[in-house]
Each structure stands twice: as structure tokens, then as C-alpha cells.
Amino acid sequence: MTNEVVWCLISGAVVIILSYISVSIVKGRSNRRRGVGFFHPYTNDGGGGERVLWCAVKAIQEERSDLDCVVYTGDHDASPDSLMARAVHRFGVELLCPPKVVHLHRRKWIEETMYPRFTMIGQSLGSVYLSWEALCKYTPLYYFDTSGYAFTYPVARLFGCKVICYTHYPTISLDMISRVEGQNSMYNNDALIAKSTWLSLCKVIYYRLFAWMYGTVGSFAHLAMVNSSWTQSHIESLWRIPERTKRVYPPCDTSGLQFKQALPLQRPSSSPAIISVAQFRPEKAHTLQLMAFSVAVRNLDADLPRPKLQFVGSCRNKFDEDRLQNLKDKAIQLKLEGDVEFHKNVMYRDLVGLLGGAVAGIHGMIDEHFGISVVEYMAAGAIPIANNSAGPKMDIVLEEDGQQTGFLAQTMEEYADAILKILRMPETERLEMAAAARRRASRFSEQRFYEDFKAAVRPVLGRAS
């Protein structure tokens, strides 16, 4: 008798849950609004992803003025006016009108702190719950994911939305799987697991299962825009929708840095600056950059001026704050506290000033999907030193008219060697390389983004009625 009661209660609960889900979906599908809902839970991350968000909003406003642009955000202090002002002040993007805002209250379910283990699957399933909240509050005709939450696409399709995404990088890639198989320790592969053949095998199975799931949900997109050749190759391999996958290089403020700001290629010679622009995240390899700078300073010619290293970036949470503090402590430990500067959450005008004074820009992330900061270095006249992988290697730091545009490196020694080469370079040679890099950067302008973006979305959005 007791078992029958339990089963009745369970069955009743299931019926209630399924009924609630069905009613929510039917209600959402019948009340879809003429708008584009941008799923971007963190509208204050300050990175390249946020620049894409605001440029995408502006492009939609220009292309389809009859559609409302709505931003789903977990930042409760965000308002239409504050987001419009942020787009201008932080990124120099002037929207045609303020976007509407839908506040999300369940963002904690996509926080990495919620999932100390099985983080990828935890955050992915958490995004399903968060997108459910978003779509129940506002169901648009077009659901636009600009943050890489592919597991939300089937949910949006259930609500009757057309799904568009701009994917900066795959949540999982074949490169990640191969590194675990090779038992290589990295920021996303704990040393304890890398040392164990058994644990590595278990993680490979987990990764391959997740890759299959990721490929399945990604295929629900009506249009998948990707930001680089590297990302495109992985997304096409995983999602298997090549006919719906379009490469659209991200918007880089090349014209603003070259013309509006009129940054000259000449730089101060008394204390040459090397700039590093990146969020204070583990994969950005700030410690590697600092160590390479330390090696370069120790091997600096006596007749050359002592350089300075400028770290510029934003902090998303306490973990990023802790990483920034650890980096400051490391600089003191290396006796470089007088040679290293830290600039946190700077405004756009301040970033431009720093870029305009740098002779070189350093980038350390392995498999950086694209590398907006690398393009910004080049547009500003700073010679790039980028990681020899993915976007920088395949799309950005390539020869322009037969001239070298920068350096690629992987190890600490290679980065240090590149720094010394730039510092030792005759001024005429540096100016020639900086000019070639600036010409190369013009291929990735905001104007080019708007043109390619509109061409990609036009078949999905159709024409204004």
C-alpha cells in the first residue's frame, strides 16, 4: 500500500511538472513578440564578447528597425539607458536606441562556482534552466545567443523561436580531448587527473559524451556565426551544419584606433611599453607573460632603455580578483614591481591611450578562438606577440604584402626572445612592421563586421514588413 501511495505521488508530481512545461510553452509560442532576444547573462564582462553583443544589437537596429532588441541579463543594475551608455563609453558603439532589458534571477545556475566538478555539463544544464526563465518572461520571434550557451537552443525552438548564435569558441573541442588523451596538464585539465591514466581515461569518456551532446544541441541553430577559421572548423565538425555556419570576423575598432584617434606609429623611446589586454581569466596565461617579461629584462642589453609591462583587463568575479592579486604578488617576487603596471576595468578612452603608447602587445592564450586584442594591438601600431595557435596563427598574424606583421610564440623563452627582438629593432624596421600590421588589421574592422553580419542574418530575419 505504501509503495502505491509513493508511486501515485511521484506520478502526480510528474503530471504537474509536465503540465506546467506544456502550458508555459504553449503560452510562449502564442505570445511571441516582434523582437530579437539577446541571451547575454553577463553584460558587464568587458571583453570581446560584449563588444560583439553591442555591435550585433546596432546591426539589427539598422537592418530591422521594426524589431525590438531585448537583452536578457543577470545584472540587476542594468537598465536600457545604462546599457546604451556602457556601449558607447566602454566600446565606442553608438546604438540607435536603448535596448529593452529582461532581468534574470537564476544566473547562479551558470556560475562555475556551482559546479566544482563536471563544470561543463553543470553550467550547460544550468543554462537550460536560465533560458527557460528568460523565454517565459519574454518570447521573441528570434532568439540570439551571444555567449555560447548551445544547450539553450532546443529550449528556444520549443518556444517557437528562430535560433541565431554568434559562437566565439566551442565549449569543447577536439584539441581539448586530445590534450586529455595525451595527459597534458592545463588550466582545464587538473594535474592530478593528468598524472593518472585511469582518471584521464574517465575524463576522455566524459568529454566525448559531452561533445556528442554539444553537437546535438548546436544543430538546432538556424544560423551559426563563428568568429574565426579555427572556430569554424571545430563547429562544423561538432554541429554538422556547414550550410548554416558562416564565418563573420568579430568587430575590432581598427578605424577608430587608426583614424578617429589618429594614433601615430612613433612611440616614446625612453621607457618602451609592452601592453597585455585580456580579462584576468586563467586561460589568458598572464603568469607566462610576466615570466617571459622577467627573462627579457634580465637579458636586456645595457644600452637599451628598461621596458615596462602593462596588464589591462577586467575582473568578472572574486576568482578573477584573486588571480589579479596573485599576479601582483608574483611581480613583487620577481622584483618587477617598478616595471609592471595593472589597469583594471579601464574605460575605452583610457585603453586607447595605453595602446597608443605601446611598442608591442603580448597575448598568451593557447587556442584563442580569434584574438580581438591582437588586432587592436596591430591597429594601434603596437607589434603583436601572440600565441602560435588557432586564431592569431590562422587568421591574424600573417604576412601583409610580403611583410612580417608580428611574432608568434609558445614557450616562455620564445616570448622573451620576441620581446627582445622588438626592443632591439632599429626604429625604421619597427615602423615598417607596425605599418604592415596596421594594414593587416584593417581586414577586421567594425564596418566589415556589420557588412558580413547583416549578409548572414538577412535570410533568417527576412525583410521588414
N, C-alpha and C positions, 0 to 999 in steps of 0.2 A: 504493500500500500504506500509505504514511504517513497519507494522508487517511482511509483506512478505520479505522486504529487510533485516530486522533483522534476520529472520529465515534462509534466504539464506546465510548471513554472518556466522551465527553460524554453519550451515551445512557445509559450505566451510571450516571453521576452523577445524571442527571435521574430515573431509575427509583428510585435510593436515596433521593433527596430526597422524591419523591412518596410513596414507601412510608412514610417516616418521618412525613410530614404525615398520611397516611391513618391510620396506627397511632395517632398522638397524638390525632387527632380521635375515632376510634372508642373509644379508651381513656377519653378525657374524657367523651364522651357516655354511656358505660356506667357511669361512676363519679361522676355528678353528685351533689352533696351538698345537703342541705336547708339552704340558706343564701342570703344575698344578698351578692354580692361587689362592694364599692365600689371602683371604679377611680379612685384619687386619689394619683398618684405623689408629690406634694409635700404631706405632711401637716404641714408647718411653715411654710406660706406666710403665715399670719397674716391673710389677707384675708377678704372676704365669702364667697368660695368655700369656705373652710374652715369657716366658721360654718354654711353650708348642709349640708356634709358631716355635722357632728355632730348637727345638728337632724334630718337625714334618718335617721341611724342611730337616734337616740332614737325617732323616729316609727315606724320599722319594728319596733323592740323592743316598743313599746306595741301596735302593730297585729297583729304576728305573732310572739309570743314563742317559737313553736316553730321559728323560723328563726334560724340563726346569722348574725351580722353580721360580715363579714370585710372588712378594709381592705387593699387592695394598695398598698404604699408603697415608695418607693425610699430612704426614710430608715432606715438600718440601725440607728440607735439607738432606733427606735420599738419599744415593747412594749405589750401590752394595757393594763397599768396606767399607763404614762406617757401614752398617748393619752387614756385616760379622765380623768387628772388635767389634761391640757392642755385638754380640752374645758371643764372647769369653770373653771380658773384664767384661761384666755385669753378664753373666750366666755361663761362663766356657764351652760353647758349641762351638766346632770347626767344622764349615761347611766344606764340601768337596770343594766347590767353591762358589763365591759370588752369591747371588740370583739376578735375574733381578728385576727392580723396575718400577712400573707404578704409577705415581703421580696422586692423586685425588684432584680436586679443589672445590668440593662441600661438603666437610666434615662438614661444618657448619650445614647441614641439619640433622645431627645426634647428635648435641650438645644439652645437656639438657637445656641450656640457651635459646634455640629457642622455648621451649615449657614449660612455667611456669605452665600450666595446661594441663591435658591429655598427660603427658610426655611420657608414654609408647607407646601409639598409634602414637604420633607425631614422636618420634625417629624411630619407626618401619617403618612408611611410608617414612620417610626421608632416611632410609637405602635402600629402593627400588630405589629411585632416584639416590643415590650414587652408588649402584651396577650397575645401567644402564650405568652410566659414565664409570665404571670400565670395564664392559664387551664390551662396544663399542670400548674402546681403545685396549683391548687385550682379545680375546675369547679363553680360553684354552679348552682342552679336559675334564679337571677335575677342578671343582670349589670347593675350600676348605675354608669353613668358620671357623675361629678360634676365633671369637669374639662374637658369639651368636646372629647374625642377621638373624633369621629364615625367616623373610619376604622377604629376597633376594633369597630364594631357587626357587620359581616359576619363577623368572626372569632368573636365571641361566638355568633352564630347558628349557625355551623358546629359549635360545641361543644354545641349544643342548648339554649343559654340563652335565656330571655326577656330582652329588652333594654329597660331603662328608662334614661332620662337626664334630668338637670336641666341645661339649657343656659343659661349666663349671657349668652352673646353668640355670634353666628355667627362661625366662623373667618374667613369672608369675607362681605361684604355688598354690596348694590348701591350703597350710599353709597361704599364703598371704590373700586369700579370707576369710578364717576362722577368721583371726585376724580382718579384717574389719567388718565381721558379729558380732564379739564379741565386737566391738567398742574399740579396744585397740590402743592407740596412740604409733606410732613408727616412725622411720625415713622416712618410705614410707606411713605413714598414719597421716596426719596433725591432731593436737589436736582439731582444730575447727570442722573437719569432725567427729572425734571420739566421740565428745560430742553430736552430733546431730543424732538422729535416722533416720530422713528423708535423710540427706546427706549421712549417712552410707549406707542406702538402695540404693540410686542412685549410689554410688561407687561400691557396690556389683554387681549391674546390669552391670555397665561398665566393671568391672573385669571379670565377667562371659562371656560377649560378647567377650572381648579381648582373654580370654582363648580359646574360640571356634575358633577364627581366628588364634591364635597361633598354636593350634593343627592342623588346616588345612594346613597351610604353612609348618609346620615342617614335615608333612607326605610326602613332596616332596623329602626329602633326600634319596639318595640311601643307604647311610651308616651314622648312627648317633653314634658317640663315645661319651660316657659320663664318667665323672671323679670319680664317687662315687656311692655307693648303694642308697644314698638319691636322687641324681640327676636322676639315672636310674629309680627309682620308679615313679618319677614325669613325666619324659619324656615319659615313656611307657604309663602312664595314659592319658597324653595330646595328644601325637602324634599318639598313637595306631599303632606303627610299631615295636613290640617287636622283630620280626625276623630280623630286620635291625638295632637293637640297641645293641651296645657292650660296656661293661664297660672296660675302659682302664685307670688305675690309672695314674695320671699325673707324669711327671718326677721330682723326687726330688734328689738333689745332695747328696745322702746318702753315696755313696762310696767315693766321693771327700772329704766330711767332716770327714769320718771315717779313710780313708787310705791315700789319697793324702796329705791332710792337717795334718794328724796324730794328731788330737786334743785329748789330754788326758782327762780323766774323772775328774781328780783332778782340783779344781778351787781355785783361791785366796780366802782366808778366811777373809782378813782384811776389805773388803768392797764388800760383795756379790752383784753381778749384776743380775737384772731381765730384760730380753730383750723383747721387743714387736716389731715384724716385720710385717708391714702392710701398704698399701697405706693410705694416710690421707683422707679417704672417710668416710662419716657419718655412714655407716653400720658397720664399723670396731670397733666402740664403744671405742675409745681412752679415752674419758672422764670417762667412767665407770672404766677402768683400772687405771686411775690416782686417782680416788676417792678411789678405793679399796686399792691401794698402800698407800694412806694417812691414811686410817683406820689401816692398818697393821703397819705402822711406829708408830702411836700413841699407839698401844698396844704391841709394841716390848719389849721383856724382857731387863732389864737394862744391863745384862751381854753379850748381843748379839751385834755384830757389826752392825752399821747402813747401810742398803742396799741402792742401787741406782737403779733407773728405767731408762732404755734406750729405747726411741722411735726411731725406724728405719723405714723409709718409703720414698715413692716418692710422688710428687705432680703432678697431671695431668694438672691442670689449676688454675685460680685465686681462685676458691671456695676452692680447697684443700689447697692453700696457706693461705687463711683466717682461715680455720679450724686449721691449724698448729699454727698460731699466737694465736688463741683463747686458744689453749691447753697450750701454753707457759704462757699466761696471767693467766690461771687457776692454773698453778703450782705456780706462784708467789702469787696468792690469798691464796693458801693453805700453803704458807710458805715452799715450797718444791723446790725452785729454785736451791738450792745447792745439791739436791738429784736426780734431773731429768735431763737427757741429751736428746738432739734432734739431730738426724743424718738424714739429708735429701739427697736423691738421691746418696747414697753411692755406690762405686764400689764393685764388688764381693769380692775382696781380703780384703777390709775393713769390709764387712759384716761377712766374715769368722772369722776375728779377734775378732769381737764383740761377735759372737756366741760362740767362744772358751773360752770366759771369763765369760759366764753367768751360774749361777747355776739353773736358771729357765727361761722358756719362757712363756709369757702370751698372750692369744688370746681371743678376746671378741665378735666376730661376731655371732649373732644368725642365725641359719640355714646356716652356712658356708658350701657350697656345698661339699668341700673336706677339705682343710686346709694344703696347702704345707708348710706354715711357721711352723705349728705344727710338721710335720715330720722332718723339718730341725732342730728344737729345739732338738728333740729326737736323731737325727743322730749326732748332735754336742755334745751331752752329757748334755744338759740342760733339766731339768724335765719340761714337759708341764703342763700348767694350761689352759685348753681350755673350750669353751662354751659347755654346756651339751645339744647339739643338733646336728642333721644332720651328716656331715662327721666325725668330731672328735669323736662323740659318737658312730656312727655305724661302722666306718672302722679303726680308728687310735688309739685312747687312750683305747685300750683293753689290757687285761692281756696277757703276753707272758710267756709261760711255767709256768703258775700259779702265776706269779709275777706281781705286780702292776707296770704300766708304766707311771703313771701321775695322774692328778686330773681333774675332770670336775666340772664346777661351772656355776651358772646362775646369782645370785644376787651379789651385791657389798660385802655383808657380807661373802658370800661363797668364793668369790675370795680372800678377805682379809684373811680368815681362811686358805685357801690353801697356800698363801704366807708365813704365819706364820709357818705352818706345815713344809714347806721346810727349812725355816731358823732355825727352832728348831731341825731339824732332825740330829741325830748322823751321822758323816761322813761315817761310814761303811754302814749304811742304805741308805744314799743318793747315794753312789756309786753303791749299788746293784740295786736300782731303775733306776738310769741313764743307767746302763749296760743293763737292761731289755728293757728300752725304745729304746736304740740303736739297739738292736736285732730286735725289732718290726719294726723299721724304715726301715730296710733292705728289707722289703717286697715291698717298694715303690721306688725302685731305678730307675735311668735312664735306666739301662740295661733292667730292667723288662718292662719299658715303651716301649723301642724300640722293644722288642720281641712281646709284645701284640699288639702294634700299627701296625707293619708290618703284623702280622697274620690277623688283622681286615681289612686292606686296600687291601691285596693281591687279594681277589676275585673280587674287584671292578676295581683295576688297571690292573689286568691280568699280563702277563709276558712281558718282553721287547722283541720286535720283531727285 
